[in-house]
Amino acid sequence: MQVPQPNMLELDAKARYKYFIQKIVAKREVWGLYHEGWAMSGTVGGNMALPLWPDAKYARLCNNRNWAKHQVQAMSLKTFVEQLIPLLIEKQCMASVFLTPDWNSVLVEPERLLADIKSYVYACFQAEKDQWPEQAHIHQAEPDLPTLSSPSIQ
């Protein structure tokens, strides 16, 4: 009997972030919205952020309004880590991880995201498990969320 998966959109930001890291490593791909460039959003603090999802189905939920012309598109984890994260660092853009249709996301500095991906890969290698290792260090800071009603990471 298969255990039903919780609605990822209803989970708090920390749980969605963990799920994001797990899935992009397991599937070796990251999803975004693309139309003559990757879709970008603004943050409360005035920074630019790149919305990212662990699966096409979640990206499709935000493929409307200003991003209606965009296409849901995957990039390999290798391309993301080797090319896009360095570009985000260079351009001083944040990663908007697992943006929901009501504009909740976890805003993470690309350096932190890269460190968390590497930490998870290393922990999986050490544990030889396909689950979130307890010893993997993840982003613990309070996220800069685009709405006042957004959940926070504790």
C-alpha positions as CSV (number, residue, x, y, z in Angstrom):
1,M,0.0,0.0,0.0
2,Q,1.4,3.4,-1.0
3,V,1.4,6.1,1.6
4,P,-0.3,9.3,0.3
5,Q,2.0,12.2,-0.2
6,P,1.1,15.4,1.7
7,N,0.1,18.4,-0.4
8,M,3.5,20.1,-0.8
9,L,2.0,23.5,-1.2
10,E,0.5,23.2,2.3
11,L,3.8,22.4,4.0
12,D,5.8,25.1,5.8
13,A,8.7,26.8,4.0
14,K,11.3,24.7,5.7
15,A,9.6,21.4,4.6
16,R,9.2,22.7,1.1
17,Y,12.8,23.7,1.0
18,K,13.9,20.2,2.1
19,Y,11.6,18.6,-0.4
20,F,13.1,20.9,-3.1
21,I,16.7,19.8,-2.3
22,Q,15.7,16.1,-2.1
23,K,13.9,16.1,-5.4
24,I,16.3,18.1,-7.5
25,V,19.2,15.9,-6.4
26,A,17.1,12.7,-6.9
27,K,15.9,13.8,-10.4
28,R,19.0,15.7,-11.3
29,E,16.9,18.6,-12.7
30,V,15.5,21.9,-11.6
31,W,12.4,23.6,-13.1
32,G,11.8,27.2,-14.0
33,L,9.8,29.4,-16.3
34,Y,11.5,30.5,-19.6
35,H,10.6,33.0,-22.3
36,E,13.5,34.9,-23.9
37,G,15.2,34.4,-20.5
38,W,14.3,32.9,-17.1
39,A,11.3,34.4,-15.3
40,M,12.4,36.7,-12.4
41,S,10.5,38.1,-9.5
42,G,11.2,40.9,-7.0
43,T,11.5,40.6,-3.3
44,V,10.2,42.7,-0.4
45,G,13.8,43.9,0.1
46,G,14.1,45.0,-3.5
47,N,16.3,42.2,-4.8
48,M,15.7,40.1,-7.9
49,A,14.9,36.4,-7.4
50,L,14.8,33.4,-9.8
51,P,11.8,31.2,-9.1
52,L,12.7,27.5,-9.0
53,W,10.7,24.4,-8.5
54,P,11.4,20.7,-7.9
55,D,8.9,19.5,-10.6
56,A,7.1,20.8,-13.6
57,K,3.7,20.4,-12.0
58,Y,4.6,23.1,-9.4
59,A,6.0,25.5,-11.9
60,R,2.8,25.2,-14.0
61,L,0.8,26.5,-11.0
62,C,2.7,29.8,-11.3
63,N,2.7,29.9,-15.1
64,N,0.1,32.7,-15.4
65,R,-0.4,36.5,-15.2
66,N,3.0,38.1,-15.9
67,W,4.5,34.8,-16.8
68,A,1.7,33.5,-19.1
69,K,4.0,33.6,-22.1
70,H,6.7,31.6,-20.3
71,Q,7.1,27.9,-20.8
72,V,7.8,25.4,-18.0
73,Q,11.4,24.3,-18.6
74,A,13.8,22.0,-16.9
75,M,17.6,22.4,-16.6
76,S,20.0,19.7,-15.5
77,L,21.2,19.9,-12.0
78,K,24.8,20.0,-13.5
79,T,23.9,23.1,-15.5
80,F,22.1,24.7,-12.6
81,V,25.1,24.2,-10.2
82,E,27.9,25.0,-12.7
83,Q,26.3,27.8,-14.7
84,L,23.2,29.3,-13.2
85,I,24.1,29.5,-9.6
86,P,27.4,31.3,-10.4
87,L,25.4,33.7,-12.6
88,L,23.0,34.4,-9.7
89,I,25.9,35.1,-7.4
90,E,27.5,37.4,-10.0
91,K,24.2,39.3,-10.6
92,Q,23.4,39.3,-6.8
93,C,20.1,37.6,-7.3
94,M,18.3,35.4,-4.8
95,A,16.8,31.9,-5.5
96,S,13.1,31.9,-4.9
97,V,12.7,28.2,-3.9
98,F,9.3,26.5,-4.4
99,L,7.2,29.6,-5.1
100,T,3.5,28.9,-4.6
101,P,0.6,30.4,-6.4
102,D,0.0,32.7,-3.5
103,W,3.6,34.0,-3.8
104,N,5.1,32.2,-0.8
105,S,8.6,31.0,-1.3
106,V,11.9,30.5,0.5
107,L,14.3,33.2,-0.6
108,V,17.8,31.8,-0.4
109,E,21.2,33.3,-1.3
110,P,22.6,31.2,-4.2
111,E,25.8,30.5,-2.1
112,R,23.6,29.0,0.6
113,L,21.6,27.0,-1.9
114,L,24.7,25.5,-3.4
115,A,26.1,24.6,0.0
116,D,22.8,22.9,0.9
117,I,22.8,20.9,-2.3
118,K,26.4,19.8,-1.8
119,S,25.7,19.0,1.9
120,Y,22.7,16.8,0.9
121,V,24.6,15.0,-1.8
122,Y,27.5,14.3,0.6
123,A,25.1,13.2,3.3
124,C,23.3,10.8,0.9
125,F,26.7,9.5,-0.2
126,Q,27.7,8.9,3.4
127,A,24.4,7.4,4.5
128,E,23.8,5.5,1.2
129,K,20.1,6.4,1.6
130,D,17.5,8.1,-0.5
131,Q,16.0,10.2,2.2
132,W,16.8,13.5,3.9
133,P,19.7,12.8,6.3
134,E,19.3,14.4,9.7
135,Q,22.9,15.5,9.7
136,A,22.6,17.5,6.5
137,H,22.8,21.2,7.3
138,I,20.1,23.3,5.6
139,H,19.2,26.9,5.5
140,Q,18.0,27.9,8.9
141,A,17.6,31.7,8.5
142,E,14.4,33.5,8.5
143,P,13.3,33.8,4.8
144,D,12.5,37.1,3.1
145,L,9.1,36.0,1.8
146,P,7.1,38.1,-0.7
147,T,3.9,38.2,1.5
148,L,3.3,39.1,5.1
149,S,1.2,36.0,5.7
150,S,4.0,33.6,4.5
151,P,5.2,30.9,6.9
152,S,8.7,31.2,8.3
153,I,11.5,28.8,8.8
154,Q,12.2,28.1,12.5
